Amino acid sequence: MLDPDVVLSSVLASLQSILQLATELGAPGIPVTESITGHYFFSGEDNSYIRTLAQMKSPSILVAYLDYIMGNFDGMTVWKHRLNLCIRSRNKASNGSAASAQRLWWMAMNLPISVPEVAPNIRYVDLAGGLLWLFETNLKYQTYELGQDFFIGTMVFNEMGDVGPSGAEFLCIGPSTIRHAPTVDGFAHAILQHLSADQRQQLLEEIEEEQGVSNGDTHTK
């Protein structure tokens, strides 16, 4: 169970490492950490999510952590994390070659990153020490109360296993066990290599007979 602030910081660092995106959003003397920022939920009106959205500079991207979802999603996923990417593009009147909000989203999802490692894009790398991978993403059009256009992209990350405060697994379902364990197909293939043709045929007949009993009349067993 990863700390949500760790998840947000990991995603933020990866997006800030995209050189072309940082160049498009940046300006002389302004670091990328001021154009691609994270929203951390602290108490106070000045720090409200809606207020921060309304005060976004142009151009900029704001990353906010929204949901922590628990469930038995598959054999190794207990938690899902949902984050929003709020995108405001550069004013086209001030720069005729400015990238649209949709293109900024495309850049964030498709261009190479260098954090936590060099990778083709954020969709092809595991974050937070290999515990997070991008499961789902989408982009939606929104408007502010004053009628200004902007886009919000959603990113859903799956967490591998169930990590405790020390970084160790609570449950034996994390990357240290399932992710690198031999598959059932791998075991079956290894076993078959040591059987003769007659033994393979006998095993196949026994499996077919067992499946016939399981799928047919239960009173015949």
Secondary structure by P-SEA (a helix, b strand, c coil): cccaaaaaaaaaaaaaaaaaaaaaaccccccccccbbbbbbbccccccaaaaaaaccccbbbbbbcccccccccccccbbbbbbbbbbccccccccccccaaaaaaaaaccccccccccccccccccccccccccccccccccccccccbbbbbbbbbbccccccccccccccccccccccccaaaaaaaaaaaccaaaaaaaaaaaaaaaaaaacccccc
